[in-house]
Amino acid sequence: MTLLQLLNQRVKAALEKAGAPDAQPIVQPAAKPEFGDYQANGVMGAAKQLKKNPRELAQTVIDCLDLEGIASEVSIAGPGFINIRLDNAFLAKLANQALVDEKLSVSTSQPQTIVVDLSSPNLAKEMHVGHLRSTIIGDALARTLSFIGHRVIRQNHVGDWGTQFGMLTAYLIESGNTESADHALEDLEDFYRKAKVRFDEDAAFAERAREYVVKLQGGDTEVLALWKKFVDVSLSHCEAVYETLGVDLTRKDVMGESAYNEDLPRVVSELKAKGLLTEDAGAQVAFLDEFKNKEGEPAAYIVQKQDGGYLYATTDLAAVRYRAHTLKADRALYVVDARQGLHFQQMFTLAKKAEFVPSEMQLEHVAFGTMMGEDNKPFKTRSGGTVKLAELLVEAKERAFALVSEKNEDLSVEQRQVIANAVGVGAVKYADLSKHRTSDYVFNWDTMLAFEGNTAPYLQYAYTRIQSIFRKAEVEYAQASIDVSEVAEHGLALTLAQFPDAVESVAREACPHFMCAYLYQLATQFMRFYEACPVLKGEEQTQKSRLKLCQLVAETLKTGLGLLGIDVLETM
C-alpha cells in the first residue's frame, strides 16, 4: 500500500465513523508545506450532502481519525480542509524500509497480464521521428508495469504486409534487382520511392503490384522469399535504433500484420455470423450506433473492402482477439498517435460487441501528440524532409559530446563518449517523456541538453553529485539508519516516501510524465537538503544518517530514470 493509499484509507474510515459513509476522502499532497504534508478535501462535499457545518464535520472526522504513529499534527483549515503533517519518526521508518527493499517499497497486490503495443514502424523504410514517441512511451510503460510486478508482453505490431510489399516486389522483379533485397535499407527505400511513382502513374504496374500482394498472401515461394529478406533488412535497422535508444524490444516481440493473415477470413465470418456486418457497396461494414454523426447516422466501420481485401481494422480485430484469448491479457495498451483515436474507439467497441475480448478486459488507446519544430509545425529537416530517427540520435550524441568536452576536457575521449551517449540519448527521451503524452511539443536542442530545469542532464548530474559525496565520505555508514529531525530532512524524506505513488500513477494513467515530475521534485528537494544540512560535517551519527538519506535519493533517482529507460553516470 502506498502512502497516499494509506492516508485515503484512514480518512475514508473516519468519514464513515463520522456519519458520511458515501463520502470520498480526496487526500492529496498539500500545496504549501507550511500547512502540512497532505490535505483531505472530502469533508466539504460530505457536509453539503448531509446539510452540516463543514468545520464541525471536519472536527468530527478528526476525532475519528486514526493516524497514531503516522501524523504528528492534524488540523482544520478554511471551510473544512483537514491538514495532515506526518511524523518525523514515521518518515524515517518508511525511508529505512525502502533502503532494504530492492524495489524501494513498490509492490502490487493484484498482478495482471498486460500487453503493450509499441513502436510499430512500417518495414522497408527507415524509422523516423514519428516513431520515437510510440517507442519510448511504450518502453517506459512496459518497464514500469514490469517493475510493479505485472506480467508484461511487448508487441511490436510492425507494418510488414500489404500493398507496399507488392509494389516493391513488382519493381525489383521488373528491374532485375531482386538480389538488392540483401542490400542496405536505404536501397530498399530508394526502390520503394521509385515503385510508388510507377504505381501512381502506370495502371498496368499497379495491377501487377496487386497481383504480387495476392501471391504473397497465398504463400508464393519466390515472393515470400523476397518478402522475408525485406523484413530481415528492416528489422535489423530497427534493432540498431532500439539498441541506441536503450529500448527493450527484440525480434521475439515482433508480431506484425502478417502474423494475423490466416485469421482475417475467420474474423469476417464470425462478425457476419453474429449479425454485426452489413454488405454496403460490396464491402463488409459494421454500422456502429455508438458513433452517430450529426444526422444521427451510425458510423461505418469497414472490415473488408469491395475487392475482398482486408484493412487495418481487420488486422487489429484479429490482434485484439489473439491478445485476449491466446495471451490471456487483462489489459492492453495501444501506444499510437492520437490521430488514430476514432479508429481505436470503434475497434474496441466492435471487439467487445463481437465478444472477441471479455467485457472486463481493459482496452486503452495510449494516445500521444506530435513532435514539433521551432516553427510549430511537425518536425522536419531543413529541406522539408522526414527526420530519420537514427540520424537524430547521432546528432544528439554529437551535441552532448561537444557539451561534455567543454565542461570536462580533462577526461579521455572514451570517457567523454560514454557520458555523451547517456546524456544525449537521455536528453532526447526525457524531453519527450516529461511532457504529457497527449500534448504536442517543440523540439529544442538547447532546452533538452540544459543542466538546469526539468531535464535529463539535471537529474543525471544530481545522481553524480551524490556519488561524489560518497567518494569524499570518511565515515563508514553501511550499517547506519536514517533519522529525520530537520525541516529539510523532513521534506526530502517525504518526497522519497512518495516514490511508490509516482510509480502507481504512471501505471494507472499510462503517463510517464508523472515520473519525470516526481524525479525533478526529488532532485530539487535534494538540492535544498544539501544546502541546509551539511552531509560530511558535524556529529558522526548525523553524518551517517544523512549519507544513508543520500543513498536512498541516489537509488530512487537511478530506479526512476531506469523506468524511463535513461542511464545514470558515476561521473559527468
N, C-alpha and C positions, 0 to 999 in steps of 0.2 A: 504494500500500500504506500502510495506517495504521500508527501507531507500535505499537499493540498487535498487529497482524498481523505486523509485522516481528519483534517480540520472540518471539512464539509460533513463528514460522518458525525462528528461530535456536535456540531451546531445543529444538524438535522435532528439528532436525538433530543437536543434541548428544546427545539421548536415543538416537537411532538409532546414533550412533557409540559410545555407552556400552553398547550391547547391549540396548536396550529400544525396538525399532522400533515396537511397537504402543502405547506409552505416549503419553498426551496431555500437552502441556506445562502447560496450565492456568495461564497467566500472567494476572495481574490487578493493578490498582493496589494498592500497599501500604497497609495500614490505618493505619500510623503512619509519618510521614515520617522519623523518626529512624532507622528500619531500612532505608530505601531508597525508591525511587520505584515499583518493581514487585516482585512476588513470584511465583516459579514454584512451583506446588504439586503438580506431577505426579509428583515423584520417589517420594513415599510409596506411592502406588498401584502404581507400577512395581516398587519394591523388594519389596512384598508378593507380587506376582505372580512375581517372579524369585527369591523367598526369599533376598534380600540385605539387608545392613545399609543402611538408608536414608541415613545420613550418608556412608557410604563410596560409595554410588552417586551421591549428590549431588556429592561431590568429583570423581568420575569425569566426571560431566556437566559440571561447571565446567571441568575440564581440556580438554574437547572443545568448549567453548562459544566461538564466535567473536563477540565483541562489541567488537572493536577499533574505536576511533573512535566508539563508541556509549556504552559504560559506563565510568565511572571506577572503579567498585568492584563486585565480585561476591562474595558471602559466603554461608555456610551458617548457618541459624538453626534452633533447636529440633531436632526429629527428622529434618529433611531439607528444610526450605524453602530455596529459593535466593533471596536478596535481591539486587536489581539497582539500583544508583544510576547514573543517566545522567550523562554527561559534560557539563559546562557549555558547552564548545565545540560539542558536538553539538546541544544545545538551542538555542543561538544560531543555528546553521546552519538548523535547522527553522523558527525564527521568521523569519529573513530570507527564506527561501524562500516562506513563507506570505504575507509582505508584498507580494511582487511577483506573486502569483497571485490573480486576481480571485475564485477560489473557495477561497482560503485553504488550498490543498493538498488539497482534497476532490476525489475522482475515482472513476470506476468503470471496471473493465476489461471488464465484461460488461453493456452496456446492454440493457434489456428493454422490451417494450411492456406497460405496466401500466394497467389500468382501476381507477379509484377511484370506487365507487358511494357518493355522499354526499348529505346534506341530505334529499332525497326527501319533501317535505311533501305532504299531501293538498290538492288545489286546492279552490276555492270556500270556503276557510276561511283565516283569518289564521294565520301561523306563530306557534307558541307556544314556551315554554321547552323543551319536549320536543324541538324541532328544533335547539336550539343545539349540542348535543354532536356530533350526526352532521355538522352543517355545519362546525364549526370543527376538529374532529379530522380529518375528511376533507380539509379545505383544507390543514391543516398537513402531512399525509402527502403530498398531491399536490405541494405546494411543495418538500418535502424530496426526494422521489423525482425531481422535475424537476431540482433543483439538482445532484443526483449525476450526472445525465446520462441518466436513463431517459426514454423517450417515454411521457408520462402522458396518459391520456384520461379526463377527468372525465365522469361520467354522473350526471345528476340524474334519478333514476327516480321522477318525481312520480306521485302518485295522481290521474290525470286521466281515469278511466274507471270504469264500473260503476254500481251501484245509486244512489249519492248523486246522480249527474247525472240519472238517471231521475226521482228524487223531486223534484229542483229544477225540472226541465223541466215535469213534470206540474203542480206548484204554480203556476209562473209563467204557464203557458198557461191554467190553470183560473181564475186570479185576474185575467187580463188584464194582467199586469205584465211581459210579455216585453221591453219596452223597458228595464226596470230592469236588464237584463243589462249595460247600459252604465254603470250606476251604480257607486258605491264598493263595495269588497269587504265592508264592514260590512253593506250592504244585502243582499248575497247570503247572508251568514251568517245574517241575521235570517230571510230567506225559507227558508233551509235548515232552521233550527230548527223553523219552523212546518210545513214539509213533513214533517219527521221525526215530529212529533206526529201528523199526518194519516196517515202511513204505518203507524204503530203501532196506530192506533185505527180506521182505516177500510179494510176489506178491498178495497172497490172502488177506492179511491185507490191502494192498494198494487199492485193488479193493473195499473192504468193506468201507474204508475211503471215497473213491469217491462216493459210494452209499449214505453215510451219508450226503455228500455235496448236492447231489441231493434232499435228503429228507429235508434237511434244507431249500434249495431254494424253495421246494414245500410246506413248511409250516407244516411238520410233527410235531404233538403235542409234543411228547417226546423229539425229537431232538431240537425243538425250545425252550422248557423249559430249557434244559441243556445249550443251547447257551446263553439264557438270563442271566443265572447265571454266565457263564464265563464273559460276558460283564460287569455285575454289579460288580463283584470282581475286574476286570481290571480297570474299570473307577474309582472305589473307590481309588485304588492305584494312578492313575493319578491325581485325585483331591488333594490327600495329597501332591504330589510333586508340583503341581501348587500353593497350599497354601504356601508351604515353599518358593517357588521362588517369591511369590508375583505377580503371573501371573493371569490376569483376564480371566479365562476360566472355564466355568461351563458345566453341562450336557445339558443345553439348546443350547450350541454352538456345541454340537456333531452332526455331520451329516456324519455318516460313510458310508463305501462302501455299507452296507446292505440297506441303505435308497434308493438306486437307482436300487435295484434288479428288480423291476417290470417294470422299464423303459428301461432296456437293450435291450429286443427284439425290442422295438419301435425305439431305436437308430439305430439298424442294418437295420431294414426295411426302415427307412427314408433315410439312406445313399444309400441303394440299389435303392430306387425309384428315387433318384437324380443322379443315374448313377455314383456314386463315389466308388462303391465296385466292385471287381472282384473276382470270385472264383479261388483260386490257391491252388492246392493240397488239396482240400476240405475245406480250410479256406477262410474266407471272408477278403479280403485285399484291402486297399486303396493305390494305387500307386501314390506317390506324386512327380510330376516333379520338385517341388521347392527344392527337396533334392536329386539330382542326384549324383551317385558315379563317380569315375574317368573314368569309361567306358561309362558314360552318361546314366546309367540305373536309373530310378526313385526309390526312397526309398519305401520299402514295409512296410506299417503300418497296422498290423493285428488287427482287431476289433472283430473277432470271430474265435475260434480255430476249428480245423478239427472235433473235437468231439461235437461241438456245444457250448462249454464253452466260457465264456467271460473273458476278461483280464482287467488290469488296464486301458488300452486305452479306453475300452468301458465304464467303470465306470466314467472315467474322462470326457468323452464326455457328458455323462448324467448329470454330476455335473455342467459342464460349461453351459449347456443349462438351467438347473434349476436356476443357478445364474443369467443368463441373463434375463430369462422370468418370473420366479416366484419372485426372489429377486429384479429384476429390477436394477441390478448393472450397473454402468457406468464404473467401473474399478475393476479388480480382480487381487489380488496379491497372487502368489503361493510361499510361503516361503519353499523351498525344496532344498535339496542337489544339488550342481552344476552338479553332475554326471547324473542327470535326465534332463539335458539341452536339448538334442536332442528330447527326448520324448515330452517335453512341446512345443518345437518349432513346431513339427509335429502335435501335438494335437491342438494347437492354429490355425494352418493353415487349418487343416481339418474342425474344428469347424466353421471357417469363410466361407470356401467354401460351407459347408452344410447349411449355414445361421442359424446355431444353436445359433449364437450370432450376434448382429447388427455389421455392419462394423466399426462403430465408437467406440465400446466398447474396452477399453484398457485391454489387457491380458498380464500380466507380470510375468515371472519366476524370483522371487527374490532368486537368487542362492547364496549359501554360501559354503565356503571351509571346511576343516577338522580340528578338534582339534587334535594336535599332541603331543606326549610325548617328553621327553628330547632327545630321540634317533631319533627324526624327523620322527617317524613312527606313524600311527594312535594310539591315546591314549588308552592304555590297562592297566590292573592290572599287578603286578609284575610277576604273574604266566601266563600272556598272555591272560587272560580272558577279557570279556567285563566289563567296569566300570559302575556299576549301578548308576543312577543319584541320587537317594535318599541317597546312601552311600557317594557320593561325597559331597553333601550338608551338611551332618552330619559332615564330616571331615572339611569342610570349617568353620563351626561354632565352632568346637573344636579348630582349629588352631587360629581363631580370639579371642576366649575366653582366650587362653594362652597369646596371644599378649596384649590384653586389661588388663589382670590381672597383667602382667609385668609392664605396664605403669601406671595403676590406682589401686593399691592394696587396697586403702582406700575405694573404692566403695564396696557396698554389692554384694553378689553373684548374686542376682536378677538383679541389675543394670548392672553388667558386662555381664550377659547373654543376656539382651536386646540389649546392644551395640554390642556384639559378633554376634548376629543373623543378625543385619543390616549390620555390616561390612563384615562378612564372605560371606553371600549370595550376597551382593552388589559387593564385590570384584570379585567373580566368574563371575557375569553378566557383569560388566564393562570391565573386561579383554577381554571378548569376543566381546562386542558391540563396544569397542574402536578401533578394527581392521576393515579395510574394509572387508565387509562380504564375498567377493569372495576370500579372502586370507586364506591360511592355517595358523595356529598359534600354537606356542609351549605353552603348559600349564605349568605354573611355579608358585608354591605357593608363594615363596619369593617375586617375582616381583609383583604379583597381590595384596598382602597384605601390600605392602610397603606404608609408609606415605609420600613418596616423589615421584615426577614424575606424569605421567598421569594415576592415579589410582583412584578407588572409595574412599579408605580411605583418600587420599589427599583432594579430593573435599568435603567429609563429614567433614573433620577437618576444612576446610576453613569456612564451614557453622557454625560449633560450635564455632569457634573463633569469628565470628561476633555476635553470641548470647551472648558470654562472654562480648563483648564490650557494648552491650545493658544493661547487668546487672550492669555494672560499671558506666553507664551514669548518671550524676546528673542533667541534664537539661531536661526539657520537650520539645520534638521535634515533637510531633504528628502533629501539625498544620504547621510545617515549610515546606519550599520548597527548592529544590536543586538549588544551584548556582555553576557554573563552571568557575574557573579562573586559577587555577594552571595547569601545564603541566600534572601531574599525574591524576588530576581530569578529564582533557580533555580525556586522554587515557582510563580511566575507563568508563566515560560516553559514549564514542564512542563504546566501546565493548558492553556495555549494550544496546545501540541502535541497535546493530546487532543481537539481540536475535530473532526477527521475521524472519530475513533472514536465520538464522540457522534452525529454525523450518521448514520454507518453503523448504529448501534444503533437509532435511530428508524426507519430504512428497513427494517431486517431484522425487527424485532419489531412494527412498526406501533404504536409507543408514543411519542407526543410528549413525555411527561413526562421522558424521558431527556434531551431538550434543555433542558427547564426546569431540571432538577437540575444539568446542566452549567453553564448560564449563571449560576445562583446561586453555584455554586462559583467560577466565574471572577470574578464581581463581588466575592466575599468575598476571594479571593486578591489582587485588585487593591487593595482597601482595606488589606490587610496590607502589600503592597508600598509603597503610597503613604505609609503611616505610617513604615515602616522605611527607605525610600530616597528622600530628597528629590529631586524631579524638576527643580526650577527653581533649585537651588543647587549649588555645588560646581564641580569642573573641567568645562570646556566639553564635552569628549568624552563624559564621563559623562552630562551633561545631554542631549546629542543622542541617545545610546543609549537613555536612559530615555524620552525623548519618542517615539522610534520604538516602544518597547515599549508605551507608552500608545496609540500609533496602532493597533497590532495588536489591542490589547484592544478599542478602540472599534470597529474593523472587525468583530471577531468578535462583539461584543455586537449590533451593528447587523444583521449577517448572521443570527445565531442567532435574534434576535427576529423578523426578517423571515421566516424559515422558519416561524415560528408565526403569521405574519400580524399582527404587532404593530409599530407605528411607534415610532421614536425621535425625540427632540427635541433641538435645539441648546441651548435654554434651558428651564427649568421654574420 
